[in-house]
Amino acid sequence: MASSADDDSLQNLILGLLFGLIALVIFLLVGIVIWHKGHSAKPAKSGGAPVAAMVAPAAAAVPPIAVVTETVTVTIPDGASVNVGANGVVAFYFATGSADLAPGAAEALAAVIKGVQGGRKAVISGYHDTTGDAAVNEQLAKKRAEMVRDVLTGLGVPAAKVDLQKPGETAGSGNNAEARRVEVKLVD
């Protein structure tokens, strides 16, 4: 029996380290994007002309920087992927038996953060496929939703702006790969 407990604690340690590494990579990517945007927005030095005089006329006619007009999907091997939809729903797809976010999740997380900064609230719901034990799948769906919530709050989203909501039916629609997902709906 001691061997089984040792195996479980070793597995938990490895999973904890893996989640920490994934969170670190996501933080790094988001930090680089934020740093890059902050540095690329600085105006060039002028030859003595006031910067406000150079920026003011252009600032009045600046169109929105980005408008989501189509769905962008990034597919990662092993079934994990991300889908940023134009309808205010961001979907994180997971590999079988895993609660690890796809490596391409930084862009989707940034879309959610931008929505929350714009005054919206993130409602997170976890779904699972229909293979295997239903109770285990339901716990895995909850764990996946908590992972997305924890990453968002770790990236500075206020906990009051994030709501975990268990759907009425946790078994997701579509094929098994589409069913293993966490949906983040941005609501007013």
C-alpha positions in Angstrom: 0.0 0.0 0.0 2.8 2.4 0.7 4.0 2.1 -2.9 0.6 3.2 -4.2 0.6 6.3 -1.9 4.1 7.1 -2.9 3.1 6.8 -6.6 0.1 9.1 -6.1 2.2 11.8 -4.3 4.9 11.6 -7.0 2.2 12.0 -9.6 0.7 14.9 -7.8 4.1 16.6 -7.5 4.7 16.1 -11.2 1.3 17.5 -12.1 1.8 20.4 -9.8 5.2 21.2 -11.5 3.6 20.8 -14.9 0.8 23.2 -14.1 3.3 25.7 -12.6 5.4 25.5 -15.8 2.4 26.0 -18.0 1.3 29.0 -15.9 4.9 30.4 -16.1 4.9 30.1 -19.9 1.5 31.8 -20.2 2.6 34.6 -17.8 5.8 35.1 -19.9 3.9 35.2 -23.2 1.3 37.7 -21.9 4.1 39.8 -20.3 6.0 39.9 -23.6 2.9 40.9 -25.5 2.1 43.7 -22.9 5.7 44.9 -22.8 5.9 44.9 -26.6 2.7 46.8 -27.0 3.8 49.4 -24.4 7.2 49.9 -26.2 5.8 50.0 -29.7 3.2 52.7 -28.8 5.9 55.2 -27.7 6.1 58.2 -30.2 9.4 58.8 -32.0 11.5 61.8 -30.8 11.0 64.9 -32.9 13.5 67.5 -33.8 12.2 69.9 -31.1 8.5 70.0 -32.0 6.2 69.4 -29.1 5.1 65.8 -29.0 1.5 66.8 -28.1 1.3 68.8 -31.4 2.4 65.8 -33.4 0.1 63.3 -31.7 -3.1 65.4 -31.2 -4.3 65.6 -34.8 -3.8 61.9 -35.4 -5.4 60.8 -32.1 -8.7 62.3 -33.2 -9.0 60.2 -36.3 -7.6 56.8 -34.9 -10.0 53.9 -35.7 -10.3 51.0 -33.3 -7.2 49.0 -33.2 -8.9 45.6 -33.6 -12.4 44.3 -34.2 -13.0 40.6 -34.1 -14.8 39.7 -37.4 -14.0 36.1 -37.8 -13.2 33.0 -35.8 -9.6 32.1 -35.3 -8.7 28.5 -34.3 -5.2 27.3 -33.3 -5.0 23.5 -33.2 -2.3 21.8 -31.1 -1.4 18.1 -31.4 -3.0 15.7 -28.9 -6.4 17.4 -29.0 -5.7 20.6 -27.1 -6.6 23.8 -28.9 -8.2 27.3 -28.5 -11.0 29.0 -30.4 -11.7 32.7 -30.1 -15.2 33.4 -31.5 -16.7 36.6 -32.7 -19.8 35.9 -30.5 -18.1 36.7 -27.2 -17.3 33.1 -26.4 -13.7 31.8 -26.0 -13.4 28.0 -26.0 -10.4 26.1 -24.6 -10.3 22.5 -25.9 -8.4 19.8 -23.9 -6.7 16.6 -24.6 -8.2 13.4 -23.2 -7.8 13.1 -19.5 -6.0 16.4 -19.2 -6.6 19.8 -17.6 -3.6 21.4 -19.3 -4.2 24.5 -21.4 -3.0 24.4 -25.0 0.3 26.2 -25.7 -1.5 28.7 -27.9 -3.8 29.8 -25.1 -2.1 33.2 -24.5 -4.0 34.9 -27.3 -7.3 33.6 -26.1 -6.5 34.6 -22.5 -5.6 38.1 -23.7 -9.0 38.3 -25.5 -10.8 37.4 -22.3 -8.6 39.9 -20.3 -9.4 42.6 -22.8 -13.1 41.9 -22.5 -13.0 42.1 -18.7 -11.0 45.3 -18.9 -13.8 46.7 -21.1 -16.3 46.2 -18.3 -17.5 42.7 -19.1 -17.6 39.6 -16.8 -16.1 36.2 -17.7 -18.5 33.3 -17.1 -16.6 30.0 -17.2 -18.2 26.6 -17.8 -16.5 23.2 -18.1 -17.7 20.4 -20.3 -16.5 16.8 -20.9 -16.8 14.0 -23.4 -18.9 10.9 -23.0 -16.1 8.4 -22.8 -15.1 6.8 -19.5 -16.6 7.2 -16.1 -19.2 10.0 -15.9 -18.2 11.1 -12.3 -14.5 11.3 -13.2 -15.3 13.3 -16.3 -17.5 15.7 -14.3 -14.6 16.3 -11.9 -12.2 16.8 -14.8 -14.6 19.3 -16.4 -14.6 21.2 -13.1 -10.8 21.0 -12.8 -10.4 22.4 -16.3 -12.8 25.3 -15.6 -10.9 26.0 -12.4 -7.6 26.0 -14.3 -8.8 28.6 -16.7 -10.2 30.7 -13.8 -6.9 30.4 -11.9 -4.8 31.4 -14.9 -7.1 34.5 -15.5 -6.9 35.6 -11.9 -3.2 34.9 -11.9 -2.9 37.3 -14.9 -4.6 40.1 -12.9 -8.3 39.6 -13.7 -10.2 40.5 -10.5 -11.9 37.4 -8.9 -15.1 39.4 -8.8 -15.1 39.6 -12.6 -14.8 35.8 -13.0 -17.7 33.5 -12.4 -17.6 29.6 -12.4 -20.9 28.3 -13.6 -21.7 24.7 -13.8 -23.8 24.1 -16.9 -27.1 22.1 -16.6 -25.5 19.3 -18.7 -21.8 19.0 -18.4 -21.5 16.5 -21.2 -20.4 18.7 -24.1 -22.0 18.6 -27.6 -20.2 17.6 -30.7 -17.6 14.9 -31.1 -15.4 14.0 -28.2 -12.7 16.5 -29.1 -15.3 19.3 -29.3 -16.9 18.2 -26.0 -13.8 18.4 -23.9 -13.8 22.1 -23.5 -14.1 25.1 -21.2 -16.2 28.0 -22.5 -15.6 31.6 -21.3 -18.6 33.8 -22.1 -18.0 37.5 -21.9 -21.3 39.0 -20.5 -22.3 42.6 -19.6 
